[in-house]
Amino acid sequence: MYLPSRNTVITQGYLICNGVSFIFYFNGNTLRKIRGKDGQMSTYETKELPELDKDKLIDILTDELPSLRAKIGLSQEELSGIIGISRQTYSAIETKKRKMSWSTFMSLILLYGYNEKTTNMVEAAGAFPPSLRKTLSINKRMEGDA
């Protein structure tokens, strides 16, 4: 498993999708993705992220947060627990009192971008460009997936 050195600045996230766990680390513009099933993290992949205007994507997603959260029927408390931040932090982001970090953006985009109720909304808003979707590609079947 890839573990960053102490001097490395990274962002990280975690998601469970259809029983498959994903852990991702960003080191600069490199994505390191670890994938596992049944508690065993086994598949490791490294990809360069496409050139993205991160601030613009964060702003677009921030504008859509209240309607996206309503669409999947989660409270701020439930959603903040899923993505690993406090409810107060999430509330400040949703009300535009605080700018979200890139790791929070990635956690939210993985949640909303791969949810059947919200994927079209996220894509239509322009918050999940095809180049980023292709890089993340969590829907690809890998050896060992049932």
C-alpha positions in Angstrom: 0.0 0.0 0.0 1.3 3.5 -0.8 1.9 5.6 2.2 3.1 9.2 1.6 6.3 10.4 3.3 6.1 12.8 6.2 7.1 15.7 4.0 4.5 15.1 1.3 1.5 17.4 1.1 -1.5 15.3 0.2 -5.3 15.3 0.3 -7.1 12.0 0.8 -10.6 10.6 0.8 -12.6 7.4 1.3 -15.7 6.1 -0.3 -17.7 2.9 -0.2 -19.6 2.2 -3.5 -21.6 -1.0 -4.0 -19.6 -2.8 -1.3 -16.3 -1.8 -2.8 -14.0 0.5 -0.8 -11.9 3.2 -2.4 -9.2 5.2 -0.7 -7.6 7.9 -2.7 -4.5 10.1 -2.1 -3.5 13.1 -4.1 0.1 14.1 -4.2 0.4 17.2 -6.2 -1.3 16.3 -9.5 -1.0 12.5 -9.1 -3.9 10.3 -7.9 -3.1 7.2 -6.0 -6.1 5.0 -5.8 -6.4 1.9 -3.6 -9.5 -0.4 -4.0 -10.7 -3.3 -2.0 -13.5 -5.5 -1.1 -14.6 -7.3 2.1 -12.1 -5.3 4.1 -9.1 -6.2 2.0 -7.4 -3.3 0.2 -5.7 -5.0 -2.8 -5.7 -3.0 -6.0 -3.3 -0.1 -6.4 -3.3 2.4 -9.3 -1.6 5.7 -10.0 -2.8 8.2 -12.5 -2.0 11.8 -13.4 -5.0 14.1 -12.9 -6.1 16.1 -16.0 -5.5 19.8 -16.0 -8.4 21.2 -14.0 -9.5 24.6 -12.7 -10.0 23.4 -9.2 -11.3 26.7 -7.9 -13.9 26.9 -10.6 -15.1 23.3 -10.0 -15.3 23.9 -6.3 -17.4 27.0 -6.9 -19.7 25.2 -9.2 -20.3 22.3 -6.8 -20.7 24.7 -3.9 -23.6 26.4 -5.7 -25.3 23.0 -6.2 -24.8 21.6 -2.7 -28.3 22.3 -1.2 -30.2 20.9 -4.1 -27.9 17.8 -4.4 -28.2 17.0 -0.7 -32.0 17.4 -0.9 -32.1 15.1 -3.9 -30.5 12.2 -2.1 -32.4 13.0 1.2 -29.6 13.4 3.6 -29.3 15.8 6.5 -26.1 17.9 6.9 -25.2 15.7 9.9 -25.5 12.5 7.8 -23.7 13.9 4.8 -20.8 15.3 6.9 -20.4 11.9 8.6 -20.2 10.2 5.2 -17.4 12.5 3.9 -15.6 12.8 7.2 -16.0 16.5 8.2 -17.9 18.1 11.0 -21.5 19.2 10.4 -20.4 22.8 11.3 -17.8 22.7 8.5 -20.2 21.3 6.0 -22.8 23.9 6.9 -20.3 26.7 6.5 -19.4 25.3 3.0 -23.0 24.9 1.9 -23.8 28.4 3.0 -20.7 29.8 1.3 -19.1 31.0 4.6 -16.2 28.8 4.0 -14.5 27.4 0.8 -14.2 23.7 0.6 -10.9 22.0 0.3 -10.0 19.9 -2.8 -10.2 16.7 -0.7 -13.8 17.6 0.4 -14.6 18.4 -3.2 -13.3 15.0 -4.3 -15.3 13.2 -1.5 -18.5 15.0 -2.6 -17.9 14.5 -6.3 -17.4 10.8 -5.7 -20.6 10.7 -3.7 -22.8 12.8 -6.0 -21.1 11.9 -9.3 -21.8 8.2 -8.9 -25.2 8.4 -7.3 -28.0 7.6 -9.7 -30.2 10.4 -8.3 -27.5 13.1 -8.7 -25.0 12.1 -11.4 -26.9 14.0 -14.1 -27.2 17.2 -12.0 -23.5 17.2 -11.2 -22.6 16.7 -14.9 -25.1 19.2 -16.2 -23.7 21.8 -13.7 -20.2 21.2 -15.0 -18.8 20.1 -11.6 -17.7 16.7 -12.8 -16.0 17.0 -16.2 -15.5 13.9 -18.3 -11.8 14.0 -18.0 -12.0 13.8 -14.2 -14.7 11.0 -14.4 -12.4 9.0 -16.7 -9.4 9.5 -14.4 -11.4 8.3 -11.3 -13.2 5.6 -13.2 -14.4 3.7 -10.1 -17.0 1.9 -12.2 -14.5 -0.1 -14.1 -14.6 -3.8 -13.2 -11.3 -5.1 -12.0 -10.1 -8.6 -11.6 -11.6 -10.2 -8.5 -14.8 -8.1 -8.5 -17.9 -10.2 -8.5 
